[in-house]
Amino acid sequence: MAKPTRLLNSLHTREEGITGLETAIILIAFVIVASVFAFVVLSTGLFSADRGKETVFAGLEKARGTLEVRGSLSVADVNSDGAITNAGADTIVFSLANSVGGAAVLVDPAATTNTTVMNYLDAEALDSDVTYTVVKTLGDGDDLLETGELFEITIVEPAGSTLVTNETFTIEVVPPSGGVAIITRTMPQAIDLIMDLK
Protein backbone atom coordinates (compact mmCIF):
# COMPACT_ATOMS: atom_id res chain seq x y z
CA MET A 1 0.00 0.00 0.00
CA ALA A 2 2.95 2.26 0.66
CA LYS A 3 4.20 1.96 -2.92
CA PRO A 4 1.09 3.42 -4.59
CA THR A 5 1.01 6.27 -2.08
CA ARG A 6 4.64 7.05 -2.74
CA LEU A 7 3.98 6.91 -6.45
CA LEU A 8 1.13 9.38 -6.13
CA ASN A 9 3.21 11.66 -3.94
CA SER A 10 6.03 11.58 -6.44
CA LEU A 11 3.65 12.62 -9.23
CA HIS A 12 2.47 15.63 -7.22
CA THR A 13 5.97 16.76 -6.38
CA ARG A 14 7.14 16.94 -10.02
CA GLU A 15 4.44 19.35 -11.29
CA GLU A 16 6.66 22.46 -11.22
CA GLY A 17 8.17 21.72 -14.63
CA ILE A 18 4.83 21.11 -16.29
CA THR A 19 3.32 24.29 -14.83
CA GLY A 20 6.28 26.33 -16.09
CA LEU A 21 5.90 24.79 -19.55
CA GLU A 22 2.18 25.58 -19.65
CA THR A 23 2.86 29.15 -18.57
CA ALA A 24 5.48 29.53 -21.29
CA ILE A 25 3.07 28.21 -23.94
CA ILE A 26 0.34 30.63 -22.81
CA LEU A 27 2.82 33.52 -22.78
CA ILE A 28 3.99 32.66 -26.30
CA ALA A 29 0.36 32.49 -27.47
CA PHE A 30 -0.30 35.97 -26.01
CA VAL A 31 2.80 37.35 -27.74
CA ILE A 32 1.72 35.86 -31.08
CA VAL A 33 -1.85 37.24 -30.75
CA ALA A 34 -0.49 40.66 -29.77
CA SER A 35 1.89 40.73 -32.73
CA VAL A 36 -0.92 39.75 -35.15
CA PHE A 37 -3.12 42.48 -33.66
CA ALA A 38 -0.29 45.03 -33.97
CA PHE A 39 0.26 44.01 -37.61
CA VAL A 40 -3.47 44.47 -38.37
CA VAL A 41 -3.52 47.89 -36.68
CA LEU A 42 -0.40 49.04 -38.55
CA SER A 43 -1.71 47.74 -41.88
CA THR A 44 -5.03 49.51 -41.35
CA GLY A 45 -3.23 52.72 -40.45
CA LEU A 46 -1.02 52.57 -43.54
CA PHE A 47 -4.05 51.80 -45.73
CA SER A 48 -5.95 54.77 -44.23
CA ALA A 49 -2.96 57.07 -44.72
CA ASP A 50 -2.70 55.97 -48.36
CA ARG A 51 -6.41 56.62 -48.90
CA GLY A 52 -6.02 60.03 -47.29
CA LYS A 53 -3.13 60.83 -49.61
CA GLU A 54 -5.21 59.84 -52.65
CA THR A 55 -8.06 62.08 -51.46
CA VAL A 56 -5.73 65.05 -51.00
CA PHE A 57 -4.22 64.58 -54.47
CA ALA A 58 -7.69 64.26 -56.04
CA GLY A 59 -8.73 67.50 -54.33
CA LEU A 60 -5.61 69.27 -55.55
CA GLU A 61 -6.19 68.03 -59.09
CA LYS A 62 -9.76 69.32 -58.99
CA ALA A 63 -8.69 72.70 -57.62
CA ARG A 64 -5.91 73.02 -60.19
CA GLY A 65 -8.34 72.57 -63.09
CA THR A 66 -10.62 75.40 -62.01
CA LEU A 67 -11.36 78.33 -64.29
CA GLU A 68 -12.52 81.76 -63.20
CA VAL A 69 -14.13 84.79 -64.81
CA ARG A 70 -11.85 87.81 -65.07
CA GLY A 71 -13.50 91.18 -65.40
CA SER A 72 -17.13 91.80 -66.17
CA LEU A 73 -19.63 90.09 -68.43
CA SER A 74 -21.07 92.04 -71.39
CA VAL A 75 -24.36 91.48 -73.18
CA ALA A 76 -24.85 93.01 -76.64
CA ASP A 77 -28.22 93.70 -78.28
CA VAL A 78 -26.81 93.53 -81.80
CA ASN A 79 -30.06 94.31 -83.67
CA SER A 80 -31.33 96.91 -81.12
CA ASP A 81 -34.74 95.28 -80.70
CA GLY A 82 -34.86 95.74 -76.90
CA ALA A 83 -34.39 92.04 -76.09
CA ILE A 84 -31.53 89.58 -76.18
CA THR A 85 -32.51 86.82 -78.65
CA ASN A 86 -30.97 84.21 -80.93
CA ALA A 87 -32.75 85.73 -83.94
CA GLY A 88 -30.85 88.97 -83.46
CA ALA A 89 -27.53 87.11 -83.01
CA ASP A 90 -27.21 88.84 -79.65
CA THR A 91 -24.14 87.84 -77.67
CA ILE A 92 -22.83 87.30 -74.15
CA VAL A 93 -19.09 87.98 -73.77
CA PHE A 94 -16.77 87.30 -70.81
CA SER A 95 -13.11 86.52 -70.17
CA LEU A 96 -11.80 83.27 -68.67
CA ALA A 97 -8.52 82.68 -66.86
CA ASN A 98 -6.92 79.85 -64.96
CA SER A 99 -7.11 79.91 -61.17
CA VAL A 100 -3.85 80.69 -59.38
CA GLY A 101 -1.39 77.85 -59.87
CA GLY A 102 -3.88 75.98 -62.03
CA ALA A 103 -3.16 73.31 -64.60
CA ALA A 104 -3.70 73.93 -68.31
CA VAL A 105 -7.33 73.48 -69.44
CA LEU A 106 -8.40 72.80 -73.02
CA VAL A 107 -10.84 75.47 -74.24
CA ASP A 108 -11.56 74.44 -77.82
CA PRO A 109 -15.13 74.68 -79.14
CA ALA A 110 -14.19 72.43 -82.10
CA ALA A 111 -13.01 69.56 -79.89
CA THR A 112 -15.53 66.84 -79.08
CA THR A 113 -13.79 65.24 -76.11
CA ASN A 114 -11.83 66.44 -73.08
CA THR A 115 -12.69 70.11 -73.66
CA THR A 116 -14.50 72.84 -71.76
CA VAL A 117 -18.30 72.87 -72.13
CA MET A 118 -20.61 75.87 -71.68
CA ASN A 119 -24.17 75.36 -70.39
CA TYR A 120 -26.83 78.09 -70.46
CA LEU A 121 -29.92 78.45 -68.23
CA ASP A 122 -32.62 81.08 -67.90
CA ALA A 123 -36.36 81.15 -67.15
CA GLU A 124 -37.27 79.85 -70.63
CA ALA A 125 -34.38 77.70 -71.77
CA LEU A 126 -31.84 75.15 -70.65
CA ASP A 127 -29.19 74.55 -73.28
CA SER A 128 -26.37 72.11 -72.56
CA ASP A 129 -23.16 72.49 -74.53
CA VAL A 130 -23.93 75.83 -76.21
CA THR A 131 -21.86 76.96 -79.15
CA TYR A 132 -19.16 79.46 -78.26
CA THR A 133 -16.16 81.12 -79.87
CA VAL A 134 -12.78 81.89 -78.33
CA VAL A 135 -10.50 84.87 -78.86
CA LYS A 136 -7.08 84.36 -77.27
CA THR A 137 -6.52 87.77 -75.68
CA LEU A 138 -3.32 86.78 -73.87
CA GLY A 139 -1.45 83.57 -74.50
CA ASP A 140 0.83 81.54 -76.69
CA GLY A 141 -1.76 80.82 -79.40
CA ASP A 142 -2.70 77.22 -78.57
CA ASP A 143 -6.09 76.07 -77.26
CA LEU A 144 -4.79 75.34 -73.75
CA LEU A 145 -5.70 78.00 -71.21
CA GLU A 146 -2.58 78.16 -69.05
CA THR A 147 -1.54 80.28 -66.09
CA GLY A 148 -1.18 83.93 -67.11
CA GLU A 149 -3.33 83.54 -70.24
CA LEU A 150 -6.74 85.11 -70.91
CA PHE A 151 -9.40 83.85 -73.34
CA GLU A 152 -12.43 85.91 -74.38
CA ILE A 153 -15.54 83.71 -74.71
CA THR A 154 -18.50 84.76 -76.87
CA ILE A 155 -21.82 82.91 -76.64
CA VAL A 156 -24.69 83.63 -79.01
CA GLU A 157 -28.01 83.66 -77.16
CA PRO A 158 -29.42 80.11 -77.48
CA ALA A 159 -32.46 79.46 -79.66
CA GLY A 160 -35.77 79.56 -77.81
CA SER A 161 -34.50 81.98 -75.20
CA THR A 162 -35.24 85.68 -74.89
CA LEU A 163 -33.61 87.78 -72.18
CA VAL A 164 -35.68 90.79 -71.15
CA THR A 165 -35.29 93.38 -68.40
CA ASN A 166 -34.72 92.14 -64.82
CA GLU A 167 -34.35 88.52 -65.98
CA THR A 168 -31.66 86.31 -64.43
CA PHE A 169 -29.54 83.91 -66.46
CA THR A 170 -26.74 81.47 -65.61
CA ILE A 171 -23.78 80.18 -67.59
CA GLU A 172 -21.91 77.12 -66.33
CA VAL A 173 -18.30 76.73 -67.47
CA VAL A 174 -17.49 73.01 -67.14
CA PRO A 175 -13.81 72.10 -67.66
CA PRO A 176 -12.77 68.46 -68.33
CA SER A 177 -11.55 68.19 -64.73
CA GLY A 178 -11.87 70.60 -61.88
CA GLY A 179 -14.59 72.77 -60.44
CA VAL A 180 -17.48 74.22 -62.42
CA ALA A 181 -17.47 78.04 -62.72
CA ILE A 182 -21.02 79.33 -62.35
CA ILE A 183 -21.75 82.80 -63.72
CA THR A 184 -25.13 84.25 -62.72
CA ARG A 185 -26.21 87.73 -63.83
CA THR A 186 -29.43 89.74 -63.86
CA MET A 187 -30.39 91.92 -66.81
CA PRO A 188 -30.73 95.67 -66.09
CA GLN A 189 -34.01 97.60 -66.04
CA ALA A 190 -33.41 98.92 -69.56
CA ILE A 191 -31.88 97.11 -72.53
CA ASP A 192 -29.06 99.07 -74.16
CA LEU A 193 -26.90 98.27 -77.18
CA ILE A 194 -24.10 96.99 -74.91
CA MET A 195 -24.57 96.27 -71.21
CA ASP A 196 -21.79 95.63 -68.74
CA LEU A 197 -23.06 93.23 -66.05
CA LYS A 198 -20.65 93.11 -63.13
N, C-alpha and C positions, 0 to 999 in steps of 0.2 A: 504494500500500500504506500510505502514511503517513496518508492521509485516514481509512480505517477505524480505524486505531489511535487517531488523535486523537478520533474519534467515540466509541470505546469509553471512552477516558480521560475524555472530557467527561461521559459518563453516570455514571461512578463518582464523579466529583468533586461532582456535584449531589445526592447522596443525603441530605445533612443535613436538608433540608426535609421529605423524605418520612419519614424516621425520626422527626422531631419530631412530624409529623402522626399517625403510627401510635401513638406514645407518648401523645399527647393523647387519641386515641380510646380506647385501653385504659384510661387514667386515668378518663375519663368513664364508661366501662362499669363500672369498679369502684365509682365513686361512686353510680351508679344502683343497682347490686346491693346496696350497703351501705344505701342509703336504703330500698329495698324490704324488706330484712331488718329494719331498725330499725322500720319501720311494722308489720311482722308481729309483732315482739316487743312493741311498745307495745299493739297491738290485743289480743293474747293476754293481756297483763297487765291491761288494762282489763276484758276479759271475765271473767277470773278474779276480779278485785276485785268486779265486779258480782255474780257467783255467790256469793262469800263474803258479801256484804251480804245477799243473799236468804236464805242459810242462817242468818245471825244473826237476821234478822227473823222467820223461821219458828220458830226456837228460842225467841225471846222471846214470840211469840204462843202457843206451846205452854205455856210456863211461866206465862204470865199467865192461862190458862184452867184452872189446877189448883185442885182443891178439897182440903180437908184436914179430918180429923175433929178436933173440939174437944171435949175432955173424954173421959169414958169411954163405954163401950157397955153398955147394960143389956139383959138378957134376962128376960122375965116369963113365968112358968108360970101363966097365967090360971086354968086349971081345976084346979090343984094335983094333977096326976096323976103327978108325978115325972119327966116328960119334956117336951121342947119339941116340940109337934106342930102341924100345921095343923088337926086336928080340934078341938083345944082353943083355937084362935084365939090361940095363944101368939105373943108379939111380940119383935122385936129393935128397940131404939131407940138412936139416936145423933144427935149434932149435927154439921152441916156448916157450914163457913165457907170463904170465899175465901182463897187464899194471899195473902201480903203483896203489895200493889200489883197484885192480879189484876184481870182484866177481869170484867164481869158474866157470869154463867152461868145459863142458864134451867134451873130445877128445877121442872118442872110435870108431875106424873104423868098429867094429862089430855092433854097434847100428844103428837102422834104423830111429829113431826119436830123435829130440832134441839133436843132436850131431853136431860136427864141420864137415864141408864139405870142400873138396879141389877141386878147379876148375883149369884146365890147359888150356893155350892158347899160340899158336905160329903161325907162318905164314901158317902152313899146317893143324893144328888141333885145335879143340875146344872140350875139354872133360870135361863135368860137372860131379862132384862127382867121381873123380879118386880114385883108390884104393891106400891106404897108410898104412904104419905100424908105430907103436909108440914104442919108447924105452924111459922108464921113467928114465932120467938121474939123476934128483933130485926130490924127492917127497916122499909121504907116501905110494905109491904103488897102489892107486886107479886110476880110469880113469878121475878124476876131476883135471884139471889143476888149481891149487890154487896159491895164492901169495907166491913167494919164490921157486916155483917148476919150473923144466925145462924138457920139453919133446922133444926128437929128432924125427923128422918126416922124413920118407923115402918114396919117390914116385918113382915108376918104370915108365920110359918114356912111355906115352900112345901109344897104337897101332895106326899106321897110321901117326905117327909124327917122324921126323928125325931132330935132331938139328945138324947143321953144324957150321963152323966157322962164326963169326960175326953175328949170328942170335940171335934175341931177343925173349925171352919167358916170360910169366907171370903166376904166381900162385896166385890164390885168396884163402885166408883162411877165410871161412865164419862160424863164430860161431852161435849158436842158437839165441842169442840176442847180440847186440853190433855192433861195427863197423867192416867192412871187412878189413882185412890186405892184401894189394896188394904188391906182391914181383915181381919186374921186373928186369931181368938180361940179359946181352948180352954175348954170348959165345966169348971166346978169339980168336985170329988169328990162333992159332994152338991147336988141340985137344990132350990133354995129358991123361994119365991114370986117374989121379984125378986132378980136377981143382977147385981152391978156388975162387969163384966169390963174391967179396965184395959188 
